[in-house]
Amino acid sequence: MSRCLPLAVVLALAPGLASATPTTYAAGPGELMQRFDADGSGGVDESEYVAYLSVGFRARDTDGNGVLEGEELPPGAKPILRADNETRLRRQFARQDANANGTLDARELLAPPRG
């Protein structure tokens, strides 16, 4: 059985995901929602979720080829394709969307990952 960390913990451990110019942690749930909610709709849709959580991938992909490999990864790590990373994030989004309405509210965004 695989175990996932709550999104809030992941974000605390990965400050580079906070924004395009990562310098600070979100001050609370409201600010975190604002960072994810690019269109200001009050909810986070799948594309916003994937885009926000892909910032770290894009930052590590120094050659821009869509694959984390070689010096872009810790020693011994296997290459990671951008498409595979985005697929994983979409599955994660679907698990977080408790009411299956296609949008995460703050409660869903900050909840521990579901099954």
MDTraj code that builds the backbone (N, CA, C; nanometers):
import mdtraj as md
import numpy as np

residues = "MET SER ARG CYS LEU PRO LEU ALA VAL VAL LEU ALA LEU ALA PRO GLY LEU ALA SER ALA THR PRO THR THR TYR ALA ALA GLY PRO GLY GLU LEU MET GLN ARG PHE ASP ALA ASP GLY SER GLY GLY VAL ASP GLU SER GLU TYR VAL ALA TYR LEU SER VAL GLY PHE ARG ALA ARG ASP THR ASP GLY ASN GLY VAL LEU GLU GLY GLU GLU LEU PRO PRO GLY ALA LYS PRO ILE LEU ARG ALA ASP ASN GLU THR ARG LEU ARG ARG GLN PHE ALA ARG GLN ASP ALA ASN ALA ASN GLY THR LEU ASP ALA ARG GLU LEU LEU ALA PRO PRO ARG GLY".split()
xyz = np.array([
    [0.0845, -0.1179, 0.0000],
    [0.0000, 0.0000, 0.0000],
    [0.0884, 0.1234, 0.0000],
    [0.0714, 0.2116, -0.0966],
    [0.1511, 0.3342, -0.0992],
    [0.0847, 0.4396, -0.0125],
    [0.1669, 0.5217, 0.0488],
    [0.1149, 0.6273, 0.1338],
    [0.1560, 0.7595, 0.0732],
    [0.0656, 0.8556, 0.0749],
    [0.0921, 0.9879, 0.0207],
    [0.0900, 1.0888, 0.1333],
    [0.1712, 1.1912, 0.1195],
    [0.1693, 1.3003, 0.2158],
    [0.0574, 1.3969, 0.1823],
    [-0.0036, 1.4588, 0.2840],
    [-0.1021, 1.5628, 0.2556],
    [-0.0371, 1.6740, 0.1734],
    [-0.1146, 1.7366, 0.0884],
    [-0.0630, 1.8417, 0.0018],
    [0.0070, 1.9510, 0.0817],
    [-0.0490, 1.9886, 0.1950],
    [0.0124, 2.0941, 0.2761],
    [0.1543, 2.0553, 0.3183],
    [0.1764, 1.9271, 0.3479],
    [0.3095, 1.8807, 0.3868],
    [0.4028, 1.8831, 0.2669],
    [0.3540, 1.8383, 0.1528],
    [0.4354, 1.8406, 0.0311],
    [0.4811, 1.9828, 0.0017],
    [0.3888, 2.0773, 0.0111],
    [0.4236, 2.2162, -0.0187],
    [0.5214, 2.2722, 0.0828],
    [0.5081, 2.2318, 0.2087],
    [0.6014, 2.2793, 0.3103],
    [0.7415, 2.2245, 0.2858],
    [0.7493, 2.1022, 0.2316],
    [0.8784, 2.0413, 0.2047],
    [0.9403, 2.0870, 0.0732],
    [0.8609, 2.1499, -0.0121],
    [0.9081, 2.1894, -0.1450],
    [0.8799, 2.3369, -0.1697],
    [0.9560, 2.4265, -0.1070],
    [0.9277, 2.5689, -0.1218],
    [0.9364, 2.6182, -0.2653],
    [1.0031, 2.5477, -0.3525],
    [1.0129, 2.5886, -0.4920],
    [0.8808, 2.5817, -0.5657],
    [0.7792, 2.5197, -0.5079],
    [0.6500, 2.5099, -0.5745],
    [0.5617, 2.6304, -0.5479],
    [0.5989, 2.7170, -0.4586],
    [0.5105, 2.8243, -0.4135],
    [0.4726, 2.9233, -0.5228],
    [0.5614, 2.9526, -0.6128],
    [0.5304, 3.0482, -0.7190],
    [0.6388, 3.0403, -0.8253],
    [0.6214, 3.1182, -0.9312],
    [0.7219, 3.1206, -1.0369],
    [0.8555, 3.1722, -0.9828],
    [0.8503, 3.2599, -0.8839],
    [0.9705, 3.3076, -0.8172],
    [0.9584, 3.2725, -0.6698],
    [0.9871, 3.1460, -0.6344],
    [0.9631, 3.0984, -0.4995],
    [1.0505, 3.1686, -0.3967],
    [0.9875, 3.2367, -0.3042],
    [1.0616, 3.3018, -0.1980],
    [0.9951, 3.2861, -0.0632],
    [0.8657, 3.2566, -0.0600],
    [0.7958, 3.2472, 0.0673],
    [0.6949, 3.1336, 0.0667],
    [0.6621, 3.0868, 0.1849],
    [0.5547, 2.9902, 0.2018],
    [0.4227, 3.0647, 0.2040],
    [0.3159, 2.9967, 0.1708],
    [0.1827, 3.0553, 0.1829],
    [0.1551, 3.0802, 0.3304],
    [0.0947, 3.1942, 0.3608],
    [0.0668, 3.2326, 0.4987],
    [-0.0466, 3.1513, 0.5599],
    [-0.1272, 3.0892, 0.4796],
    [-0.2377, 3.0085, 0.5293],
    [-0.3176, 2.9522, 0.4145],
    [-0.4270, 2.8832, 0.4461],
    [-0.5088, 2.8206, 0.3413],
    [-0.5588, 2.9183, 0.2356],
    [-0.5972, 3.0391, 0.2766],
    [-0.6476, 3.1373, 0.1804],
    [-0.5426, 3.1774, 0.0788],
    [-0.4236, 3.2028, 0.1269],
    [-0.3159, 3.2414, 0.0359],
    [-0.2753, 3.1244, -0.0535],
    [-0.2760, 3.0032, 0.0012],
    [-0.2445, 2.8864, -0.0797],
    [-0.3469, 2.8704, -0.1916],
    [-0.4749, 2.8885, -0.1588],
    [-0.5798, 2.8814, -0.2618],
    [-0.5546, 2.9851, -0.3702],
    [-0.5182, 3.1057, -0.3322],
    [-0.4907, 3.2107, -0.4307],
    [-0.3769, 3.1707, -0.5232],
    [-0.2760, 3.1066, -0.4695],
    [-0.1618, 3.0662, -0.5510],
    [-0.2008, 2.9590, -0.6523],
    [-0.2853, 2.8654, -0.6109],
    [-0.3316, 2.7608, -0.7025],
    [-0.4331, 2.8158, -0.8016],
    [-0.5230, 2.9021, -0.7557],
    [-0.6391, 2.9491, -0.8331],
    [-0.5999, 3.0621, -0.9273],
    [-0.5370, 3.0266, -1.0387],
    [-0.4823, 3.1253, -1.1323],
    [-0.5877, 3.2167, -1.1919],
    [-0.7097, 3.1673, -1.2127],
    [-0.8132, 3.2506, -1.2752],
    [-0.9020, 3.3234, -1.1742],
    [-0.8766, 3.3050, -1.0440],
    [-0.9515, 3.3759, -0.9420],
    [-1.0961, 3.3328, -0.9275],
    [-1.1278, 3.2102, -0.9702],
    [-1.2664, 3.1634, -0.9673],
    [-1.3134, 3.1208, -0.8290],
    [-1.2207, 3.1064, -0.7354],
    [-1.2576, 3.0608, -0.6026],
    [-1.2428, 2.9113, -0.5849],
    [-1.2040, 2.8420, -0.6894],
    [-1.1794, 2.6981, -0.6843],
    [-1.0613, 2.6646, -0.7723],
    [-1.0055, 2.5480, -0.7518],
    [-0.8886, 2.5043, -0.8276],
    [-0.9311, 2.3923, -0.9217],
    [-0.9211, 2.4171, -1.0525],
    [-0.9554, 2.3112, -1.1477],
    [-0.8303, 2.2283, -1.1778],
    [-0.8495, 2.1216, -1.2516],
    [-0.7400, 2.0291, -1.2788],
    [-0.6211, 2.0970, -1.3453],
    [-0.6465, 2.1827, -1.4426],
    [-0.5351, 2.2468, -1.5141],
    [-0.4556, 2.3391, -1.4206],
    [-0.5235, 2.4089, -1.3304],
    [-0.4533, 2.4952, -1.2345],
    [-0.3705, 2.4104, -1.1380],
    [-0.4276, 2.3008, -1.0936],
    [-0.3606, 2.2101, -1.0011],
    [-0.2327, 2.1551, -1.0644],
    [-0.2450, 2.1054, -1.1864],
    [-0.1298, 2.0492, -1.2569],
    [-0.0252, 2.1580, -1.2836],
    [-0.0686, 2.2742, -1.3271],
    [0.0260, 2.3823, -1.3564],
    [0.1031, 2.4240, -1.2317],
    [0.0320, 2.4416, -1.1211],
    [0.0979, 2.4855, -0.9976],
    [0.1977, 2.3807, -0.9482],
    [0.1556, 2.2552, -0.9467],
    [0.2432, 2.1515, -0.8943],
    [0.3503, 2.1081, -0.9941],
    [0.3480, 2.1602, -1.1152],
    [0.4513, 2.1305, -1.2148],
    [0.5637, 2.2329, -1.2138],
    [0.5520, 2.3365, -1.1346],
    [0.6557, 2.4398, -1.1284],
    [0.7900, 2.3777, -1.0911],
    [0.7896, 2.2893, -0.9934],
    [0.9143, 2.2251, -0.9511],
    [0.9757, 2.1414, -1.0614],
    [0.8918, 2.0689, -1.1363],
    [0.9421, 1.9883, -1.2481],
    [1.0095, 2.0796, -1.3503],
    [0.9395, 2.1855, -1.3878],
    [0.9945, 2.2764, -1.4897],
    [1.1253, 2.3402, -1.4423],
    [1.1336, 2.3713, -1.3144],
    [1.2565, 2.4322, -1.2617],
    [1.3731, 2.3342, -1.2663],
    [1.3466, 2.2083, -1.2402],
    [1.4538, 2.1076, -1.2420],
    [1.4928, 2.0672, -1.3838],
    [1.4011, 2.0811, -1.4794],
    [1.4266, 2.0416, -1.6188],
    [1.5094, 2.1512, -1.6864],
    [1.6353, 2.1590, -1.6482],
    [1.7197, 2.2703, -1.6912],
    [1.7439, 2.2758, -1.8412],
    [1.7393, 2.1602, -1.9087],
    [1.7586, 2.1632, -2.0541],
    [1.6270, 2.1745, -2.1307],
    [1.5139, 2.1741, -2.0581],
    [1.3836, 2.1958, -2.1202],
    [1.3370, 2.0861, -2.2132],
    [1.3900, 1.9644, -2.1974],
    [1.3524, 1.8569, -2.2901],
    [1.2314, 1.7751, -2.2433],
    [1.1710, 1.8113, -2.1298],
    [1.0535, 1.7396, -2.0818],
    [1.0845, 1.6101, -2.0090],
    [1.2114, 1.5910, -1.9774],
    [1.2534, 1.4712, -1.9043],
    [1.3509, 1.5146, -1.7956],
    [1.3221, 1.4712, -1.6721],
    [1.4215, 1.4911, -1.5662],
    [1.5147, 1.3714, -1.5722],
    [1.6429, 1.3999, -1.5925],
    [1.7420, 1.2935, -1.6082],
    [1.8795, 1.3465, -1.5740],
    [1.9717, 1.2547, -1.5547],
    [2.1106, 1.2923, -1.5299],
    [2.1257, 1.3840, -1.4100],
    [2.1941, 1.4946, -1.4317],
    [2.2230, 1.5889, -1.3234],
    [2.0992, 1.6622, -1.2714],
    [1.9869, 1.6481, -1.3396],
    [1.8626, 1.7107, -1.2940],
    [1.7990, 1.6317, -1.1789],
    [1.8514, 1.5119, -1.1533],
    [1.7973, 1.4231, -1.0507],
    [1.9045, 1.3838, -0.9501],
    [1.8608, 1.3375, -0.8334],
    [1.9594, 1.2833, -0.7379],
    [2.0264, 1.1594, -0.7968],
    [2.1468, 1.1276, -0.7521],
    [2.2166, 1.0091, -0.8020],
    [2.1308, 0.8831, -0.7869],
    [2.1268, 0.8022, -0.8916],
    [2.0546, 0.6763, -0.8893],
    [1.9063, 0.6852, -0.9225],
    [1.8516, 0.8058, -0.9329],
    [1.7093, 0.8204, -0.9643],
    [1.6850, 0.7918, -1.1121],
    [1.5697, 0.7325, -1.1400],
    [1.5325, 0.7018, -1.2781],
    [1.4745, 0.8263, -1.3451],
    [1.4893, 0.8401, -1.4765],
    [1.4323, 0.9546, -1.5483],
    [1.2805, 0.9653, -1.5269],
    [1.2318, 1.0879, -1.5263],
    [1.0884, 1.1156, -1.5093],
    [1.0427, 1.1991, -1.6279],
    [0.9461, 1.1488, -1.7021],
    [0.8895, 1.2225, -1.8153],
    [0.7865, 1.3233, -1.7657],
    [0.7834, 1.4409, -1.8270],
    [0.6839, 1.5427, -1.7919],
    [0.5424, 1.4866, -1.8060],
    [0.5166, 1.4133, -1.9133],
    [0.3831, 1.3569, -1.9351],
    [0.3448, 1.2611, -1.8224],
    [0.4378, 1.1793, -1.7764],
    [0.4094, 1.0875, -1.6660],
    [0.3828, 1.1636, -1.5369],
    [0.4604, 1.2680, -1.5125],
    [0.4400, 1.3507, -1.3942],
    [0.3012, 1.4147, -1.3976],
    [0.2619, 1.4675, -1.5126],
    [0.1304, 1.5327, -1.5243],
    [0.0169, 1.4312, -1.5102],
    [0.0349, 1.3106, -1.5612],
    [-0.0660, 1.2052, -1.5445],
    [-0.0833, 1.1727, -1.3970],
    [0.0268, 1.1612, -1.3250],
    [0.0219, 1.1343, -1.1812],
    [-0.0525, 1.2464, -1.1080],
    [-0.0244, 1.3706, -1.1460],
    [-0.0920, 1.4842, -1.0827],
    [-0.2415, 1.4854, -1.1125],
    [-0.2815, 1.4464, -1.2327],
    [-0.4241, 1.4404, -1.2667],
    [-0.4959, 1.3328, -1.1833],
    [-0.4303, 1.2197, -1.1648],
    [-0.4898, 1.1147, -1.0794],
    [-0.5013, 1.1643, -0.9359],
    [-0.3986, 1.2341, -0.8899],
    [-0.3987, 1.2898, -0.7541],
    [-0.5127, 1.3907, -0.7404],
    [-0.5324, 1.4763, -0.8409],
    [-0.6412, 1.5740, -0.8391],
    [-0.7752, 1.5027, -0.8249],
    [-0.7961, 1.3973, -0.9036],
    [-0.9231, 1.3240, -0.8995],
    [-0.9485, 1.2661, -0.7607],
    [-0.8443, 1.2189, -0.6944],
    [-0.8607, 1.1662, -0.5579],
    [-0.8929, 1.2781, -0.4597],
    [-0.8369, 1.3952, -0.4793],
    [-0.8626, 1.5081, -0.3885],
    [-1.0025, 1.5652, -0.4069],
    [-1.0583, 1.5514, -0.5253],
    [-1.1900, 1.6084, -0.5577],
    [-1.3006, 1.5213, -0.4965],
    [-1.3198, 1.5367, -0.3666],
    [-1.4099, 1.4496, -0.2904],
    [-1.5527, 1.4490, -0.3435],
    [-1.6020, 1.5628, -0.3900],
    [-1.7401, 1.5695, -0.4391],
    [-1.7481, 1.5531, -0.5906],
    [-1.6368, 1.5252, -0.6545],
    [-1.6295, 1.4977, -0.7987],
    [-1.6939, 1.6054, -0.8851],
    [-1.6774, 1.7324, -0.8450],
    [-1.7343, 1.8410, -0.9252],
    [-1.6320, 1.9059, -1.0188],
    [-1.5093, 1.8534, -1.0235],
    [-1.4079, 1.9062, -1.1139],
    [-1.3328, 2.0273, -1.0615],
    [-1.3605, 2.0649, -0.9367],
    [-1.2958, 2.1810, -0.8755],
    [-1.2653, 2.1498, -0.7296],
    [-1.1470, 2.1894, -0.6850],
    [-1.1122, 2.1728, -0.5443],
    [-1.1399, 2.3010, -0.4688],
    [-1.2102, 2.2891, -0.3563],
    [-1.2215, 2.4029, -0.2658],
    [-1.1064, 2.3908, -0.1652],
    [-1.0936, 2.4854, -0.0744],
    [-0.9812, 2.4847, 0.0203],
    [-0.9798, 2.3574, 0.1044],
    [-1.0964, 2.3120, 0.1461],
    [-1.1049, 2.1905, 0.2290],
    [-1.0493, 2.0705, 0.1523],
    [-1.0884, 2.0548, 0.0270],
    [-1.0406, 1.9424, -0.0541],
    [-0.8911, 1.9560, -0.0839],
    [-0.8480, 2.0773, -0.1136],
    [-0.7080, 2.1006, -0.1485],
    [-0.6162, 2.0639, -0.0334],
    [-0.6571, 2.0963, 0.0881],
    [-0.5718, 2.0758, 0.2044],
    [-0.5945, 1.9411, 0.2740],
    [-0.6936, 1.8663, 0.2306],
    [-0.7236, 1.7376, 0.2940],
    [-0.6154, 1.6349, 0.2631],
    [-0.5983, 1.5384, 0.3526],
    [-0.5068, 1.4280, 0.3211],
    [-0.5534, 1.3575, 0.1950],
    [-0.4620, 1.3078, 0.1143],
    [-0.5027, 1.2381, -0.0094],
    [-0.5963, 1.1229, 0.0209],
    [-0.6933, 1.1064, -0.0662],
    [-0.7898, 0.9969, -0.0528],
    [-0.7383, 0.8768, -0.1299],
    [-0.7733, 0.7565, -0.0786],
    [-0.7424, 0.6266, -0.1378],
    [-0.6784, 0.6310, -0.2643],
])
top = md.Topology()
chain = top.add_chain()
for i, resn in enumerate(residues, 1):
    res = top.add_residue(resn, chain, resSeq=i)
    for name in ("N", "CA", "C"):
        top.add_atom(name, md.element.get_by_symbol(name[0]), res)
traj = md.Trajectory(xyz[None], top)
